[in-house]
Amino acid sequence: MTYEERLSYYGPAFDQTAVKQKIDDLLSVEALILVFPTWWFGFPAILKGWFDRVWASGIAYNHSSDLGAIQPKLNHLRYTLAITSLGSPWWVDRLIMWQPVKRILKIALLGTCAPNSQLYMLSIYKAEKLSQAQVDSYLKRIQSKISKWAK
């Protein structure tokens, strides 16, 4: 975030200059596909920065005048597909960590900014030790999910 963006972040109008095209893209789509590695059970910094800059107040949501719940603005977003890789086995993400990336996407981001969006999460585990057959199977799952949206 630039210095000017940070100064404007909680002001009356967020400085959108550096990310205007990305904001316009977000506001024009019904489906969003996020492709990223999961690092330490969280988003990579560049994706977190994209959320901070592009999903800002006045764009993805509005603050309530009475300091209550924020008001969503991404009501046009119908589908979100998160495609991610993890180094850990599935059971660590699901049973030990309770899928933190999925929970943040579903509850904190989509739940408050895009409540009409359905989240689909396609994670591949033990990414450093995959066979070509496992990668091919994962790619087929991705293609299948996207092809259902195209209809």
Secondary structure, DSSP 4 states (H G I P E B T S, - for coil): --HHHHHHTTSSS---GGGHHHHHHHHH-SEEEEEEE-BTTB--HHHHHHHHHHS-BTTTEE--TTS-SPEE--TT--EEEEEEE-SS-HHIIIIIS--HHHHIIIIIIIHHH-TTPEEEEEEE-SGGG--HHHHHHHHHHHHHHHHHHT-
